[in-house]
Amino acid sequence: MAAFHDPLDAGMHPAHSADGGRSAATAGEDFAVVLARFACHLSLDKLPAPAIAAARMNVLDTLACAAAGSSAAAVAETRELAVEWGGAPQASLLIFGDKVPAHHAAWVNGTMAHARDYDDTHDAAVLHAGVSVVPAALAAAELRGGVGGADLLAAVAAGLETICRLGVATRIGIVESGYMYTSLFGHFAATVAAGRVLGLDQAQMVNAIGIAYSQVAGNHQVTRDGALTKRMQPGFAAKSALMSVQLAQRKVRGAQATFEGEDGFLRVYLHDRCDRDALREGLGERYEFTQLSYKPYPCCRLNHSAIDAALALREAHAIRAGQVRRIRVGINRQAHEAVCTPIEVRKTPRSVVHAQFSLPYTVAAAIVDGGVRLGHFEQASLGREDILALAQRIDPYVDKDIEREWGRNVTPALMHVEMNDGTTHSLRVDQPLGHPERPMTAAAMDAKAIDCFRAAARPLHADAAARLRRLVESIETCADVSALARALQPES
C-alpha cells in the first residue's frame, strides 16, 4: 500500500532499509515529519470503521484497568505526591477525583492503568499501547476544555498507531536491548495523542516529538528487580508528553531529525535494528493498532499462552495439582529471560511484580484455582503453599522451534504434564486468548471491567462499568470528554 502523503508534498526522497542503510525508494524526510503530518491531519472521518471500534475498545479497557490499578501498591504514594505538589487544577485523577496540573494527572493515571498488568498488548510488538496514550489524551482534553469525543478518538488512534508501528518495525527484542518498549515508544505515542488533542500544527508536532526525545526512557531492569517503578514507566511517558506538547505550543524547538538523524532514536536506542520502511508503509490507510490484544489474565502477556495451555489441559483431563509430578513448558528465549529467570525467584516470587512476571507461579495458580485473577497478585497470596508447591514442579525451557519461528513475538507455549500415575498430557498454544485471532467474548470483556471496578480504591456506582461502556460506545457524539473522568468518580 502507498504511504500517507500530504497533498502539498510532491517531493521524492530516498528510503531506509531494515538494516539502517538507505535505499532509493522512500521518503527521505525524517519519520518525525511523516508522523506529525499523519497525526495532525487525522480525523474521525478518515478512520475506517474497524479502527474506530478498536480505538473505542482501547479507551474502555484502559480506563477499566485504571480503576483496578487505583488500589495497587505505589499508586497511593504517587497520588499523594501529586496532590501535595498542588498547582493548577487542570485535569482529574481518575477514581480519586483530585484536580492537578495536567502532566501530573497523566502520570498518576498512566501508573494506575498499568499497575495491575491487565492492560492491552500488541503481541507482535511486545508492548502495551493504551496506558500512555489514553491518559495523555484525556489529560490534554481536560487541559484544553470542551474537547469532543470525535477529536479524542482521532487522537487516541494516532497515538496507538504510533506505538504499534514503532513496535512491529523494531527488530531487537526487549531483553537484548534492555528497554521496555511500552514506555520507550510510549513517550512518542503519548506526545502524538496529546498534541493532536491540543490542535498542534505540523511544525509544533515535530517540535513536541523532538522534545519528547530528550526524555525517552523505560528499562527492563525493573522487572528483574520486581520494582514498583515498572508500573510507573508508562505514566512517566504520559507525563513527559504533556510537558512536551505544552512546550511546543510555546514555540520551544525540539530535535528535528528525531528518529533518523545521525544521533536519532533508531540508531541510539535501537542500534538501527528497525525496518524503517515498515514505519511508513500504509500509514493512514492500514492501522496496526487494530491488531491489539486484550488480556484475560492480570499478568505479563508472556505467561498467557502457558496459562491457556494449563487451563485447557486441566479441564480436558480433570487435572488437579496433587496429581502432577512435573510440568515442562517450552517457550521462546525472550519469555524465558523475562518470566523464568532467575528460576528460584520465579518459582517463589516475593514481590507482586515478580509474581506478575512469573510463568511458574501463574501456571500453578491456573491449575490450582482454575483461573488467574487479580487476587493472585496481592501480597497475601504470594505465600500460598498450594500454589508455591506446584510452582516448584514447573520447569520452563527454550524450545528451539518456538525460538526460531517466534523469537521476537509473544511466545507460544508447548506444555507437557507428567502425572504421578505415569500418564502424560501435552498441548501447544500459539496465540493466547485475547489475540485478534482468539478474541475474548463481549461477556468476558464486561466481566473483566466489572472485576476491575470492584478493585477500585474507592467504591464506584454498582453500574459504573455499564455506564462507562455506554459512554464510550457513543463517544463520537460526546461534546466534552471530561465526562469520562466523571464516570470514574466514586459514589458521593
Buried (B, 14 or more C-beta within 10 A) or exposed (E): EEBBBEEEEEEEEEBBBBEBEBEEEBBBBBBBBBBBBBBBBBEBEBBEEEBBEBBBBBBBBBBBBBBBBBBBBBBEEBBEEBBEEEEEEBBBBBBBBBBBBBBBBBBBBBBBBBBBBBBBBBBBBBBBBBBBBBBBBBBBBBBBEEBBBBBBBBBBBBBBBBBBBBBBBBBBBBBBBBBBBBBBBBBBBBBBBBBBBBBBEBBBBBBBBBBBBEBBBBBBEBBBBBBBBBBBBBBBBBBBBBBBBBBBBEEBEBBBBBBBBEEBBBBEBBEBBBBBBBBBBBBBEBBBBBBBBBBBBBBBBBBBBBBBBBBBBBEEBEBEBEBBEBBBBBBBBBBBBBBBBEBEBBBBBEBBBBBBBBBBBBBBBBBBBEBBBBBBBBEEBBEBEBBBBBBBBBBBEBBEEBBEEBBBBBBBBBBBBBBEEEEEBEBBBBBBBBBEEBBBEEEBBBBBBBBBBBBBBBEBBEEBBBBBBEBBEEBBEBEBBBEBBEBBBBEE
